[in-house]
Amino acid sequence: MEIGKAKKIFIVDDDVMLTEALKDWLTRKIPHQVTVFNTGEECLEHFSDKPDVVVLDYYLNTVSKDAANGIEILKAIKKYDPSIHVIILSSQEHYGIATQTIMKGAEHYVIKDENAFEKIASIINELK
């Protein structure tokens, strides 16, 4: 991946409004190819599409006890292909949670705040 070059991005979050807004944000300046998934299982079913980056919600699908959460999906992504960049997106500001995700293979941890989309776009655009 080249800096500033369009990338294949998966957004995985059960918040439909957030995913659509982030997709719009990421395709404004650089026409990234963005695919949205509302469950981790959906995302994993499409890994043959070989994403460059996955933006993954930490508390993914916590309303359903049978669905995989963000950490489980992160582990599956890294097992499938350790070179895929993973950015965790979370409302949790706890240092321990951020550290846990980094130790499990995420490259970045972004808190869901008013600057989150800008931070994610900046991170993606700087990835090699």
C-alpha positions as CSV (number, residue, x, y, z in Angstrom):
1,M,0.0,0.0,0.0
2,E,1.2,3.4,-0.9
3,I,0.7,6.5,1.3
4,G,-2.4,8.4,0.1
5,K,-3.4,5.6,-2.3
6,A,-6.9,4.2,-2.3
7,K,-7.2,1.1,-0.1
8,K,-9.7,-1.7,0.4
9,I,-11.3,-1.0,3.8
10,F,-13.8,-3.1,5.8
11,I,-15.8,-1.3,8.5
12,V,-17.2,-3.6,11.1
13,D,-19.6,-2.0,13.6
14,D,-23.2,-2.8,14.6
15,D,-24.1,1.0,14.6
16,V,-25.5,1.4,11.1
17,M,-25.5,5.2,11.2
18,L,-21.9,5.3,12.3
19,T,-20.7,2.9,9.6
20,E,-22.4,4.8,6.8
21,A,-21.1,8.1,8.1
22,L,-17.6,6.7,8.3
23,K,-17.8,5.2,4.9
24,D,-18.8,8.6,3.5
25,W,-16.0,10.3,5.3
26,L,-13.3,7.8,4.0
27,T,-14.4,8.1,0.4
28,R,-14.5,11.9,0.2
29,K,-10.9,12.8,-0.4
30,I,-9.4,9.6,-1.6
31,P,-11.8,7.1,-3.2
32,H,-11.2,4.2,-0.9
33,Q,-13.1,1.1,-1.6
34,V,-15.1,0.7,1.6
35,T,-17.4,-2.2,2.5
36,V,-19.6,-2.1,5.6
37,F,-20.5,-5.1,7.8
38,N,-22.7,-5.0,10.8
39,T,-21.5,-8.3,12.3
40,G,-18.1,-9.8,12.6
41,E,-19.3,-13.0,11.0
42,E,-20.3,-11.1,7.8
43,C,-16.9,-9.6,7.7
44,L,-15.1,-12.9,8.0
45,E,-17.2,-14.4,5.2
46,H,-15.7,-11.8,2.9
47,F,-12.1,-12.1,3.7
48,S,-11.4,-13.6,0.3
49,D,-11.8,-10.0,-0.9
50,K,-8.5,-9.3,0.9
51,P,-9.0,-6.0,2.7
52,D,-6.0,-3.7,3.4
53,V,-7.5,-2.3,6.6
54,V,-10.3,-3.3,9.0
55,V,-11.9,-0.7,11.2
56,L,-13.4,-2.8,14.0
57,D,-15.7,-2.0,16.8
58,Y,-14.5,-3.2,20.2
59,Y,-18.0,-3.8,21.6
60,L,-19.2,-5.4,18.4
61,N,-22.5,-7.4,18.8
62,T,-22.6,-7.4,22.6
63,V,-26.4,-7.5,22.4
64,S,-26.3,-11.0,21.1
65,K,-24.5,-13.6,23.2
66,D,-24.0,-15.9,20.2
67,A,-22.3,-13.3,18.0
68,A,-18.5,-12.8,18.0
69,N,-17.2,-9.7,19.8
70,G,-14.5,-7.3,18.5
71,I,-11.6,-9.2,20.2
72,E,-12.7,-12.5,18.7
73,I,-12.9,-11.0,15.3
74,L,-9.5,-9.3,15.8
75,K,-8.0,-12.7,16.6
76,A,-9.6,-14.3,13.6
77,I,-8.4,-11.5,11.3
78,K,-4.8,-11.9,12.5
79,K,-5.0,-15.7,12.2
80,Y,-6.2,-15.4,8.7
81,D,-3.7,-12.8,7.6
82,P,-1.4,-11.0,10.1
83,S,-0.5,-8.3,7.5
84,I,-4.1,-6.8,7.5
85,H,-4.1,-3.6,9.4
86,V,-6.7,-3.4,12.2
87,I,-7.9,-0.2,13.8
88,I,-10.1,-0.7,16.8
89,L,-12.9,1.9,17.2
90,S,-14.4,2.1,20.7
91,S,-16.2,4.3,23.1
92,Q,-14.0,2.8,25.9
93,E,-11.3,5.2,27.2
94,H,-9.7,2.6,29.5
95,Y,-6.0,2.2,29.0
96,G,-6.2,-1.5,29.7
97,I,-8.7,-2.2,26.9
98,A,-6.5,-0.2,24.4
99,T,-3.5,-2.2,25.6
100,Q,-5.3,-5.5,25.3
101,T,-6.3,-4.8,21.7
102,I,-2.8,-3.7,20.7
103,M,-1.3,-6.8,22.3
104,K,-3.7,-9.0,20.3
105,G,-2.6,-7.4,17.0
106,A,-4.5,-4.1,16.4
107,E,-2.2,-1.4,15.2
108,H,-4.3,1.5,16.4
109,Y,-7.0,2.2,19.0
110,V,-9.3,5.1,18.3
111,I,-11.9,6.4,20.7
112,K,-15.3,7.2,19.3
113,D,-15.4,11.0,19.8
114,E,-15.9,14.1,17.6
115,N,-12.4,13.6,16.0
116,A,-12.6,9.8,15.4
117,F,-13.3,9.9,11.7
118,E,-10.5,12.4,11.0
119,K,-8.1,10.2,13.1
120,I,-9.1,7.0,11.2
121,A,-8.7,8.7,7.8
122,S,-5.3,10.0,8.8
123,I,-4.2,6.6,10.0
124,I,-5.4,4.9,6.9
125,N,-3.8,7.4,4.5
126,E,-0.5,7.0,6.2
127,L,-0.4,3.2,6.2
128,K,2.1,1.6,3.8
